[in-house]
Amino acid sequence: RVKSYVGISNIHYVLGDFQEALEFQKKAIQILEKKFGENHQYTGLSYSKMGAIYYSLKDYKQALEFQEKAMEILSVSLKSNHIQKASVFNNFAITQLALGEYGEAMTYQEIAVGIIAKRLGNKHPETLEYKSNLAEIYKTVGRQTLTDSLYQIIIPQTIEHQNSSYLFLPDEQRLEYLNTVKNIYTNFYSFVLEHGNEKTVGLAADLLLNTKSLALDYSIS
């Protein structure tokens, strides 16, 4: 039953129905706490997901509370380079960014990128998403040269992955992939409008040519 609740929660989350996602995640946590206790890694991972949902609802203080609980549990139950720690650190970092804790956000996002790139590779969508989040942190703290350099890596790799892998994804994974790519490109265009140099503007123009069919598919989905 836990898997069912988590699965339904994830579907609502991808579709943007965050309140529904929250309700099903709460049901999953109640079962996990009862079965495994509050300090088990399964419970900790569920706390992290709860934090991500609260973040999407813009309740950043509640998000941080669950993410801190998750980190406390998982720092003990998982190895330092465990792939699931990358997700926890990523969620924690973007919440810290929203709360204005830029140093903490940068530190944990850099750790998340290091773990996910080592485990999944530099061109995996999750790695590219985490790198995009890191670029947003760099942009926010005024490190525009670093942001620009990172996007010069992220965007070509995202286009390459999109062209080679997107059409072969199962239908149930396609919308989640589209959401990820949409967020990466949205962050990039925002940066270009505010701080883009000639090279970055050129990259944005190339990107527009590569995303027309993707945008159409997204609108249909």
Disulfide bonds with the S-S distance in Angstrom:
none
